Amino acid sequence: MIAYLQGKLAHKDRTYVIIDVNGVGYEVRISLQTYDSLSDGHESIKLFTHLQIKEDAHTLVGFHSMDEKLLFLDLISVSGIGLSTALVMLSSFSSGEIRSAIMNENIAMIQSIKGIGSKTAQRVILELKDKCKKDALFVEAGLSAQDKSFGVKQEALAALVTLGIARGAAEKSLDTLLKNHPDASIEQLIKLALR
């Protein structure tokens, strides 16, 4: 898995960028949130990434912050929301606005996003409401979404789900492991969870 790319911004478009990393150009799909955070010059940038592999395509998606990446991973975990729909959601509203709409069960706001119907909006709220409330507790406790232990847990969770472990079981396992091993690395957590 490619966790991030750091290099020179070779091309910038509203839906994708090309990042030159030591002479190799990576085409990375982005949301308007990320687009707005990038300058127009050929400056050095760093984007957190998610690689989606399908039979017919390998798609790299980039995010200006770990918070945006984590919300994206939550969104694509919902049945009926794919990579393109999640990017449209992140382009329509900020990460905070989306989380707030989910926590407040604002179906109308979520449904106002292109490609989201009433059933999908209800499913997003049902599946992510508790998760968003849990994430909000981290912020209220003075911890940012990029806090080390939070980020480590989310990366390990994404890896375990990719390996085919049910999200709920993986989350419970990681919560227990982090209590017993608070300084564990992502790799250590994954190994322990797979035992």
N, CA and C of each residue as an Amber inpcrd file, in Angstrom:
protein
   585
   0.8460000  -1.1820000   0.0000000   0.0000000   0.0000000   0.0000000
   0.8910000   1.2450000   0.0000000   0.5240000   2.2260000  -0.7640000
   1.2730000   3.4850000  -0.8230000   0.6090000   4.4390000   0.1680000
   1.3050000   4.7900000   1.2450000   0.7320000   5.6250000   2.3020000
   0.7020000   7.1010000   1.9120000   1.7580000   7.5720000   1.2410000
   1.7760000   8.9610000   0.7820000   2.7700000   9.1090000  -0.3560000
   2.6450000  10.2020000  -1.0820000   3.5930000  10.5670000  -2.1250000
   4.1100000  11.9560000  -1.8080000   5.4260000  12.1370000  -1.9430000
   6.0160000  13.4490000  -1.7400000   6.9120000  13.7380000  -2.9370000
   6.6550000  14.8430000  -3.5950000   7.4300000  15.1980000  -4.7700000
   6.9930000  16.5490000  -5.2990000   7.3510000  16.8180000  -6.5490000
   7.0010000  18.1020000  -7.1610000   5.6720000  17.9780000  -7.8960000
   4.8790000  19.0220000  -7.7780000   3.6020000  19.0880000  -8.4840000
   3.8850000  19.3950000  -9.9540000   3.6970000  18.3870000 -10.8160000
   3.9920000  18.5550000 -12.2400000   2.7770000  19.0740000 -13.0070000
   1.5680000  18.6990000 -12.5690000   0.3360000  19.1310000 -13.2460000
  -0.7890000  19.1520000 -12.2170000  -1.6520000  20.1550000 -12.3480000
  -2.7680000  20.2900000 -11.4070000  -4.0530000  20.5050000 -12.1860000
  -5.0400000  19.6700000 -11.9160000  -6.3530000  19.7680000 -12.5300000
  -7.3670000  19.6460000 -11.3900000  -8.6180000  20.0110000 -11.6480000
  -9.6260000  19.9480000 -10.5840000  -9.9020000  18.5240000 -10.1010000
  -9.6490000  17.5240000 -10.9260000  -9.9620000  16.1460000 -10.5350000
  -8.7330000  15.2730000 -10.3060000  -7.5670000  15.7320000 -10.7320000
  -6.3580000  14.9410000 -10.5200000  -5.1160000  15.8270000 -10.5590000
  -4.0330000  15.2890000 -10.0140000  -2.7280000  15.9410000 -10.1050000
  -1.7270000  14.8980000 -10.5840000  -0.6170000  15.3780000 -11.1160000
   0.5030000  14.4940000 -11.4240000   1.6590000  14.9560000 -10.5460000
   2.1720000  14.0100000  -9.7560000   3.2700000  14.3030000  -8.8410000
   4.5310000  13.6280000  -9.3760000   5.5710000  14.4150000  -9.5630000
   6.8640000  13.8950000 -10.0150000   7.6500000  13.4750000  -8.7810000
   7.8390000  12.1590000  -8.6390000   8.6170000  11.6260000  -7.5240000
   9.8840000  11.0060000  -8.1050000  10.9810000  11.7540000  -8.0420000
  12.2760000  11.2940000  -8.5600000  12.1930000  10.8280000 -10.0150000
  11.5180000  11.5980000 -10.8400000  11.4550000  11.2990000 -12.2600000
  10.3130000  10.3950000 -12.6910000   9.4930000   9.9450000 -11.7440000
   8.3300000   9.1100000 -12.0690000   7.0820000   9.9370000 -11.7860000
   6.2080000  10.0570000 -12.7940000   4.9870000  10.8480000 -12.6290000
   3.8210000   9.9830000 -12.1890000   3.2760000  10.2630000 -11.0150000
   2.1130000   9.5380000 -10.4910000   0.8560000  10.3650000 -10.7170000
  -0.1370000   9.7800000 -11.3900000  -1.4190000  10.4480000 -11.5700000
  -2.2780000  10.0910000 -10.3680000  -2.7350000  11.1160000  -9.6670000
  -3.4610000  10.9250000  -8.4120000  -4.7910000  11.6600000  -8.4830000
  -5.9020000  10.9500000  -8.2970000  -7.2220000  11.5940000  -8.2720000
  -7.3770000  12.3420000  -6.9530000  -8.0310000  13.4900000  -7.0010000
  -8.1920000  14.3200000  -5.8060000  -9.6040000  14.8880000  -5.7330000
  -9.9570000  15.3640000  -4.5380000 -11.2230000  16.0790000  -4.3390000
 -10.9560000  17.5720000  -4.4790000 -12.0240000  18.3570000  -4.5090000
 -11.8540000  19.8080000  -4.5670000 -11.2530000  20.3540000  -3.2700000
 -11.4670000  19.6540000  -2.1460000 -10.8270000  20.0640000  -0.8860000
  -9.3120000  20.0750000  -1.0600000  -8.7930000  18.9930000  -1.6230000
  -7.3490000  18.8810000  -1.8290000  -6.8940000  19.8660000  -2.8950000
  -7.6630000  20.0020000  -3.9670000  -7.3310000  20.9440000  -5.0370000
  -7.1530000  22.3530000  -4.4770000  -8.0840000  22.7710000  -3.6170000
  -8.0370000  24.1170000  -3.0450000  -6.8290000  24.3260000  -2.1300000
  -6.3050000  23.2380000  -1.5650000  -5.1760000  23.3680000  -0.6430000
  -3.8260000  23.4470000  -1.3670000  -3.8120000  23.1790000  -2.6750000
  -2.5590000  23.1790000  -3.4350000  -2.3400000  24.5140000  -4.1360000
  -1.0860000  24.9500000  -4.1720000  -0.7390000  26.1670000  -4.9100000
  -0.6410000  25.8410000  -6.3980000  -0.5560000  26.8700000  -7.2200000
  -0.4910000  26.6600000  -8.6650000   0.9150000  26.4050000  -9.1900000
   1.9370000  26.6820000  -8.3900000   3.3150000  26.5070000  -8.8450000
   3.7450000  25.0500000  -8.8650000   4.9970000  24.8430000  -9.1880000
   5.5530000  23.4910000  -9.2150000   6.2910000  23.2220000  -7.9090000
   5.5950000  23.4510000  -6.8070000   6.2100000  23.3060000  -5.5000000
   6.2480000  21.8400000  -5.0600000   6.9800000  21.5910000  -4.0060000
   7.0380000  20.2510000  -3.4220000   5.7660000  20.0430000  -2.5950000
   5.1110000  18.9100000  -2.7990000   3.8800000  18.6210000  -2.0590000
   3.9370000  17.2190000  -1.4800000   3.0580000  16.9800000  -0.5250000
   2.9050000  15.6530000   0.0650000   1.4110000  15.3650000   0.1450000
   0.9870000  14.2460000  -0.4430000  -0.4060000  13.8330000  -0.3720000
  -0.4850000  12.4530000   0.2580000  -1.3900000  12.3010000   1.2190000
  -1.6870000  10.9800000   1.7700000  -2.5010000  10.2510000   0.7130000
  -2.2420000   8.9660000   0.5130000  -2.8640000   8.2760000  -0.6140000
  -3.5740000   6.9860000  -0.2150000  -4.4600000   6.5850000  -1.0940000
  -5.1480000   5.2940000  -1.0110000  -5.1000000   4.6980000  -2.4070000
  -4.6520000   3.4460000  -2.5060000  -4.5770000   2.7660000  -3.7970000
  -5.7090000   1.7650000  -3.8840000  -6.5670000   1.9470000  -4.8850000
  -7.6700000   1.0060000  -5.1090000  -7.3140000   0.1490000  -6.3170000
  -7.3180000  -1.1680000  -6.1110000  -6.9770000  -2.1000000  -7.1790000
  -8.2210000  -2.8710000  -7.5770000  -8.5560000  -2.7760000  -8.8530000
  -9.6640000  -3.5350000  -9.4300000  -9.1330000  -4.3000000 -10.6280000
  -9.9450000  -5.1930000 -11.1730000  -9.5220000  -5.9780000 -12.3270000
  -9.0900000  -5.1190000 -13.5020000  -9.8000000  -4.0250000 -13.7320000
  -9.5460000  -3.2110000 -14.9080000  -8.7860000  -1.9130000 -14.6450000
  -8.4530000  -1.6240000 -13.3810000  -7.7610000  -0.3590000 -13.0950000
  -7.0980000  -0.3550000 -11.7230000  -5.9970000   0.3740000 -11.6470000
  -5.3500000   0.7000000 -10.3770000  -5.4950000   2.2090000 -10.2330000
  -6.2030000   2.6560000  -9.2120000  -6.4770000   4.0810000  -9.0570000
  -5.8650000   4.5850000  -7.7580000  -5.0610000   5.6280000  -7.8810000
  -4.4330000   6.2520000  -6.7300000  -5.2130000   7.5200000  -6.3970000
  -5.6430000   7.6550000  -5.1390000  -6.4080000   8.8170000  -4.6940000
  -5.5740000   9.5450000  -3.6410000  -5.5050000  10.8720000  -3.7330000
  -4.6770000  11.6460000  -2.8140000  -5.4880000  12.6280000  -1.9840000
  -4.9600000  12.9250000  -0.7830000  -5.6500000  13.8010000   0.1730000
  -4.6430000  14.7350000   0.8280000  -5.0500000  15.9930000   1.0290000
  -4.1450000  16.9640000   1.6490000  -3.9450000  16.6990000   3.1330000
  -4.8910000  16.0050000   3.7810000  -4.7610000  15.7200000   5.2160000
  -5.1610000  14.2780000   5.5100000  -4.6410000  13.7660000   6.6070000
  -5.0040000  12.4190000   7.0340000  -6.4850000  12.3640000   7.4110000
  -7.0170000  13.4620000   7.9260000  -8.4290000  13.5180000   8.2950000
  -9.3190000  13.2640000   7.0810000  -8.9960000  13.8970000   5.9520000
  -9.7780000  13.6990000   4.7330000  -9.6550000  12.2520000   4.2590000
  -8.4570000  11.6910000   4.3440000  -8.2480000  10.2990000   3.9190000
  -9.0790000   9.3440000   4.7730000  -9.0810000   9.5630000   6.0850000
  -9.8230000   8.6700000   6.9800000 -11.3270000   8.7380000   6.7180000
 -11.8370000   9.9410000   6.4430000 -13.2570000  10.0710000   6.1150000
 -13.5530000   9.3650000   4.7910000 -12.6660000   9.5050000   3.8220000
 -12.8220000   8.8210000   2.5330000 -12.9100000   7.3020000   2.7470000
 -12.0060000   6.7540000   3.5710000 -12.0200000   5.3090000   3.8340000
 -13.3250000   4.8830000   4.5030000 -13.8370000   5.7230000   5.4030000
 -15.1340000   5.4260000   6.0340000 -16.2460000   5.4300000   4.9910000
 -16.2320000   6.4230000   4.1190000 -17.2930000   6.5440000   3.1130000
 -17.3050000   5.3550000   2.1500000 -16.1320000   4.9240000   1.6760000
 -16.1250000   3.8200000   0.7170000 -16.4110000   2.4740000   1.3770000
 -16.4230000   2.4430000   2.7110000 -16.7830000   1.2010000   3.4020000
 -18.2960000   0.9820000   3.3910000 -19.0520000   2.0250000   3.0560000
 -20.5150000   1.9420000   3.0060000 -20.9320000   1.3510000   1.6590000
 -21.7950000   0.3520000   1.7190000 -22.2860000  -0.2870000   0.5020000
 -23.0050000   0.7390000  -0.3710000 -22.6530000   0.7810000  -1.6460000
 -23.2850000   1.7260000  -2.5680000 -22.4730000   2.9810000  -2.8030000
 -21.3730000   3.1550000  -2.0390000 -20.5160000   4.3220000  -2.2470000
 -19.1510000   3.8350000  -2.7180000 -18.8360000   4.2190000  -3.9380000
 -17.5460000   3.8640000  -4.5040000 -16.5990000   5.0410000  -4.4560000
 -15.4560000   4.8470000  -5.0650000 -14.4130000   5.8520000  -5.0730000
 -14.8990000   7.1830000  -5.6500000 -15.5550000   7.1320000  -6.7920000
 -16.0090000   8.3750000  -7.4430000 -17.0490000   9.1120000  -6.6060000
 -18.0040000   8.3770000  -6.0410000 -19.0410000   9.0100000  -5.2200000
 -18.4340000   9.6350000  -3.9660000 -17.4860000   8.9340000  -3.3380000
 -16.8280000   9.4790000  -2.1420000 -16.0830000  10.7610000  -2.4850000
 -15.4160000  10.8080000  -3.6500000 -14.7210000  12.0300000  -4.0590000
 -15.6970000  13.1650000  -4.3360000 -16.8580000  12.8480000  -4.9070000
 -17.8840000  13.8730000  -5.1340000 -18.3570000  14.4240000  -3.7870000
 -18.5480000  13.5370000  -2.8090000 -18.9780000  13.9790000  -1.4800000
 -17.9430000  14.9160000  -0.8680000 -16.6500000  14.5310000  -0.9540000
 -15.5840000  15.3550000  -0.3760000 -15.3670000  16.6420000  -1.1630000
 -15.8150000  16.6650000  -2.4090000 -15.7260000  17.8860000  -3.2120000
 -16.9020000  18.8180000  -2.9490000 -18.0280000  18.2570000  -2.5180000
 -19.2340000  19.0530000  -2.2840000 -19.2200000  19.7760000  -0.9490000
 -18.6930000  19.1050000   0.0810000 -18.6690000  19.6740000   1.4310000
 -17.3290000  19.3690000   2.0820000 -16.9840000  20.1280000   3.1190000
 -15.7520000  19.8640000   3.8630000 -15.9350000  18.5940000   4.6990000
 -14.8280000  18.0430000   5.1410000 -14.8830000  16.8350000   5.9720000
 -15.7120000  17.0810000   7.2300000 -15.5330000  18.2450000   7.8480000
 -16.2860000  18.5810000   9.0610000 -17.7800000  18.6780000   8.8010000
 -18.1590000  19.2660000   7.6630000 -19.5790000  19.3850000   7.3190000
 -20.2030000  18.0090000   7.0820000 -19.4660000  17.1210000   6.4310000
 -19.9930000  15.7760000   6.1840000 -20.1710000  15.0260000   7.4900000
 -19.1580000  15.0970000   8.3640000 -19.2660000  14.4090000   9.6580000
 -20.4330000  14.9730000  10.4770000 -20.5850000  16.2950000  10.4700000
 -21.6720000  16.9350000  11.2010000 -23.0300000  16.4800000  10.6590000
 -23.1620000  16.4180000   9.3380000 -24.4240000  15.9720000   8.7210000
 -24.7340000  14.5340000   9.1140000 -23.7000000  13.6940000   9.1750000
 -23.9050000  12.2870000   9.5580000 -24.3270000  12.1970000  11.0230000
 -23.6230000  12.9170000  11.9000000 -23.9380000  12.8520000  13.3340000
 -25.3150000  13.4310000  13.6410000 -25.7150000  14.4710000  12.8970000
 -27.0170000  15.1110000  13.1280000 -28.1270000  14.5080000  12.2810000
 -27.8180000  13.4290000  11.5870000 -28.7800000  12.7150000  10.7400000
 -29.4480000  13.6500000   9.7330000 -28.6430000  14.4970000   9.1090000
 -29.1290000  15.4510000   8.1210000 -29.1900000  14.7710000   6.7470000
 -30.2270000  13.9750000   6.5390000 -30.3860000  13.2130000   5.3020000
 -30.4860000  14.1510000   4.0990000 -31.1710000  15.2800000   4.2580000
 -31.3580000  16.2160000   3.1410000 -30.0180000  16.7240000   2.6190000
 -29.0890000  17.0450000   3.5110000 -27.7870000  17.5520000   3.0830000
 -27.0040000  16.4710000   2.3400000 -26.9850000  15.2690000   2.8830000
 -26.2500000  14.1780000   2.2410000 -26.8920000  13.8270000   0.9020000
 -28.2070000  13.8500000   0.8600000 -28.9420000  13.5280000  -0.3590000
 -28.7730000  14.6150000  -1.4240000 -28.3970000  15.8200000  -1.0160000
 -28.2080000  16.9020000  -1.9800000 -26.9420000  16.7030000  -2.8180000
 -26.1000000  15.7790000  -2.4210000 -24.8670000  15.4920000  -3.1560000
 -25.2030000  14.6610000  -4.3890000 -24.6430000  15.0430000  -5.5230000
 -24.9050000  14.3450000  -6.7860000 -24.5550000  12.8630000  -6.6520000
 -25.5080000  12.0010000  -7.0450000 -25.2800000  10.5650000  -7.0230000
 -25.7140000   9.8710000  -5.7450000 -26.2140000  10.6410000  -4.7680000
 -26.6550000  10.0570000  -3.4960000 -28.1790000  10.1260000  -3.4370000
 -28.8100000   8.9570000  -3.3680000 -30.2590000   8.8900000  -3.2200000
 -30.6410000   8.7650000  -1.7570000 -31.9310000   8.6760000  -1.4930000
 -32.3840000   8.6330000  -0.0970000 -31.9180000   7.3660000   0.6220000
 -31.9410000   6.2170000  -0.0540000 -31.5150000   4.9690000   0.5950000
 -30.0250000   4.9960000   0.9220000 -29.2280000   5.5050000   0.0030000
 -27.7860000   5.5850000   0.2500000 -27.4920000   6.5780000   1.3730000
 -28.1940000   7.7120000   1.3970000 -28.0120000   8.7050000   2.4600000
 -28.3440000   8.0990000   3.8180000 -29.4410000   7.3450000   3.8830000
 -29.8180000   6.6890000   5.1390000 -28.7750000   5.6520000   5.5540000
 -28.2390000   4.9140000   4.5680000 -27.2300000   3.9030000   4.8570000
 -25.9490000   4.5460000   5.3940000 -25.5470000   5.6830000   4.8050000
 -24.3570000   6.4080000   5.2720000 -24.5310000   6.7940000   6.7330000
 -25.6800000   7.3510000   7.0670000 -25.9370000   7.7730000   8.4430000
 -25.9690000   6.5770000   9.3820000 -26.6640000   5.5390000   8.9980000
 -26.7810000   4.3530000   9.8360000 -25.4180000   3.7210000  10.1150000
 -24.5950000   3.5840000   9.0680000 -23.3210000   2.8870000   9.2200000
 -22.2030000   3.7440000   9.8030000 -22.2730000   5.0660000   9.6450000
 -21.1510000   5.9090000  10.0670000 -21.4380000   6.8220000  11.2530000
 -22.6880000   6.8620000  11.7160000 -23.0380000   7.7890000  12.7980000
 -22.1950000   7.5400000  14.0510000 -22.1410000   6.2970000  14.5110000
 -21.3700000   5.9860000  15.7180000 -19.8820000   6.2430000  15.5090000
 -19.3960000   5.9330000  14.3390000 -17.9780000   6.1380000  14.0160000
 -17.6390000   7.6290000  14.0600000 -18.5000000   8.4520000  13.4990000
 -18.2570000   9.8990000  13.5040000 -18.3160000  10.4740000  14.9210000
 -19.2310000   9.9510000  15.7340000 -19.3170000  10.4120000  17.1280000
 -18.0450000  10.0430000  17.8800000 -17.5330000   8.8410000  17.6210000
 -16.3000000   8.3890000  18.2630000 -15.1380000   9.2910000  17.8460000
 -15.0660000   9.6380000  16.5470000 -14.0170000  10.5260000  16.0510000
 -14.1380000  11.9120000  16.6860000 -15.3670000  12.3770000  16.9010000
 -15.5850000  13.6930000  17.5110000 -15.0920000  13.7120000  18.9540000
 -15.1820000  12.5730000  19.6420000 -14.6860000  12.4950000  21.0180000
 -13.1790000  12.7080000  21.0740000 -12.4550000  12.2220000  20.0640000
 -11.0140000  12.4550000  20.0020000 -10.7270000  13.9370000  19.9260000
 -11.4800000  14.6490000  19.0970000 -11.2810000  16.0880000  18.9220000
 -11.6190000  16.8300000  20.2060000 -12.7490000  16.4500000  20.8580000
 -13.1510000  17.1070000  22.0980000 -12.1360000  16.8690000  23.2140000
 -11.4550000  15.7260000  23.1850000 -10.4640000  15.4110000  24.2090000
  -9.1460000  16.1370000  23.9590000  -9.1170000  16.9600000  22.9010000
  -7.9080000  17.7160000  22.6040000  -6.9730000  16.9930000  21.6560000
  -7.4180000  15.8990000  21.0930000  -6.5930000  15.1440000  20.1650000
  -7.0890000  15.4130000  18.7540000  -6.1870000  15.6360000  17.8360000
  -6.6080000  15.8300000  16.4490000  -6.7640000  14.4730000  15.7930000
  -7.4250000  14.4430000  14.6440000  -7.5900000  13.1830000  13.9100000
  -6.2480000  12.6610000  13.4400000  -5.2340000  13.5150000  13.4430000
  -3.9160000  13.0740000  13.0160000  -3.0740000  12.6260000  14.2040000
  -3.6470000  12.5670000  15.3870000  -2.9340000  12.0680000  16.5540000
  -2.3300000  10.7050000  16.2350000  -1.1210000  10.4700000  16.7360000
  -0.3690000   9.2690000  16.3450000  -1.1480000   7.9790000  16.5570000
  -1.6700000   7.7530000  17.7590000  -2.3430000   6.4820000  18.0190000
  -3.6120000   6.3380000  17.1870000  -4.3070000   7.4500000  16.9550000
  -5.5230000   7.4080000  16.1450000  -5.1750000   7.0510000  14.7020000
  -4.1470000   7.7130000  14.1650000  -3.7180000   7.4430000  12.7940000
  -3.2160000   6.0240000  12.6120000  -2.4650000   5.5290000  13.6080000
  -1.9470000   4.1550000  13.5650000  -3.1090000   3.1720000  13.5430000
  -4.1020000   3.4080000  14.3960000  -5.2600000   2.5050000  14.4470000
  -5.9980000   2.5050000  13.1150000  -6.2190000   3.6950000  12.5270000
  -6.9650000   3.7850000  11.2800000  -6.2230000   3.1190000  10.1220000
  -4.8970000   3.2850000  10.0760000  -4.1060000   2.6400000   9.0210000
  -4.1410000   1.1230000   9.1750000  -3.9970000   0.6410000  10.4310000
  -4.0470000  -0.7990000  10.6780000  -5.4310000  -1.3490000  10.3410000
  -6.4780000  -0.5970000  10.6860000  -7.8480000  -1.0140000  10.3870000
  -8.0570000  -1.1340000   8.8760000  -7.5840000  -0.1510000   8.1360000
  -7.7210000  -0.1860000   6.6770000  -7.0040000  -1.4050000   6.0900000
  -5.8150000  -1.7110000   6.6270000  -5.0570000  -2.8650000   6.1390000
  -5.7870000  -4.1710000   6.4430000  -6.3350000  -4.2880000   7.6510000
  -7.0410000  -5.5180000   8.0350000  -8.3010000  -5.7230000   7.1980000
  -9.0270000  -4.6450000   6.9500000 -10.2350000  -4.7480000   6.1170000
  -9.8510000  -5.1590000   4.6970000  -8.7440000  -4.6070000   4.2010000
  -8.2520000  -4.9810000   2.8750000  -7.8820000  -6.4630000   2.8270000
  -7.3950000  -6.9920000   3.9470000  -7.0220000  -8.4120000   4.0250000
  -8.2350000  -9.3290000   4.1860000  -9.4350000  -8.7390000   4.2870000
 -10.6480000  -9.5440000   4.3190000 -11.2580000  -9.7510000   5.6930000
 -10.7560000  -9.0740000   6.7160000 -11.3160000  -9.2010000   8.0590000
 -12.4780000  -8.2190000   8.1940000 -13.5540000  -8.6770000   8.8080000
 -14.7380000  -7.8280000   8.9860000 -14.3680000  -6.5800000   9.7770000
 -14.8920000  -5.4280000   9.3510000 -14.5350000  -4.1440000   9.9630000
 -14.8120000  -4.1220000  11.4750000 -15.9820000  -4.6000000  11.8780000
 -16.3330000  -4.5840000  13.3060000 -15.3840000  -5.4250000  14.1400000
 -15.0760000  -6.6200000  13.6670000 -14.1550000  -7.5120000  14.3910000
 -12.7570000  -6.9120000  14.4490000 -12.3190000  -6.3090000  13.3470000
 -10.9860000  -5.6970000  13.3020000 -10.9020000  -4.5190000  14.2730000
 -11.9710000  -3.6960000  14.3420000 -11.9730000  -2.5450000  15.2560000
 -11.8910000  -2.9830000  16.7120000 -12.6860000  -4.0050000  17.0820000
 -12.6520000  -4.5090000  18.4590000 -11.2760000  -5.0460000  18.8030000
 -10.6970000  -5.8050000  17.8870000  -9.3730000  -6.3730000  18.1020000
  -8.3230000  -5.2780000  18.2840000  -8.3740000  -4.2550000  17.4420000
  -7.4000000  -3.1620000  17.5290000  -7.5710000  -2.3440000  18.8050000
  -8.8150000  -2.1150000  19.2430000  -9.0440000  -1.3980000  20.4990000
  -8.3810000  -2.1310000  21.6570000  -8.5690000  -3.4510000  21.7090000
  -7.9730000  -4.2720000  22.7620000  -6.4490000  -4.2400000  22.6760000
  -5.9240000  -4.3950000  21.4690000  -4.4690000  -4.4040000  21.2900000
  -3.8440000  -3.0740000  21.6720000  -4.5060000  -1.9610000  21.3350000
  -3.9520000  -0.6470000  21.6630000  -3.9530000  -0.3710000  23.1700000
  -4.9030000  -0.9610000  23.8960000  -4.8900000  -0.8190000  25.3600000
  -3.6720000  -1.5250000  25.9440000  -3.3630000  -2.7100000  25.3960000
  -2.2430000  -3.5010000  25.9080000  -0.8990000  -3.0810000  25.3270000
  -0.9000000  -2.5100000  24.1180000   0.3280000  -2.1140000  23.4330000
   0.1570000  -0.7040000  22.8550000   0.1100000   0.3400000  23.6890000
  -0.1870000   1.6840000  23.1840000   0.8540000   2.2550000  22.2200000
   2.0850000   1.7640000  22.2670000   3.1360000   2.2930000  21.4050000
   3.4230000   1.3990000  20.2030000   2.5310000   0.4470000  19.9220000
   2.7490000  -0.4920000  18.8170000   2.6940000   0.2310000  17.4670000
   3.5110000  -0.2430000  16.5490000   3.4960000   0.3140000  15.1870000
   2.3470000  -0.3080000  14.4020000   2.1030000   0.2200000  13.2240000
   1.0420000  -0.3050000  12.3610000   1.3070000  -1.7730000  12.0600000
   2.5490000  -2.0760000  11.6960000   2.9150000  -3.4520000  11.3440000
   2.7060000  -4.3990000  12.5210000   3.1300000  -3.9700000  13.7260000
   2.9610000  -4.8100000  14.9170000   1.4850000  -5.0650000  15.2080000
   0.6650000  -4.0220000  15.0790000  -0.7710000  -4.1910000  15.3220000
  -1.3940000  -5.1710000  14.3360000  -1.0180000  -5.0660000  13.0780000
  -1.5610000  -5.9680000  12.0620000  -1.1740000  -7.4070000  12.3660000
   0.1040000  -7.6220000  12.7070000   0.5830000  -8.9770000  13.0220000
  -0.1630000  -9.5510000  14.2160000  -0.3160000  -8.7420000  15.2690000
  -1.0160000  -9.1990000  16.4770000  -2.4710000  -9.4900000  16.1900000
  -3.0940000  -8.6690000  15.3760000  -4.5210000  -8.8540000  15.0640000
  -4.7590000 -10.0920000  14.2110000  -3.7730000 -10.4800000  13.4390000
  -3.9270000 -11.6440000  12.5650000  -3.6810000 -12.9620000  13.2860000
  -3.2200000 -12.9090000  14.5150000  -2.9490000 -14.1400000  15.2810000
  -4.2180000 -14.7410000  15.8020000
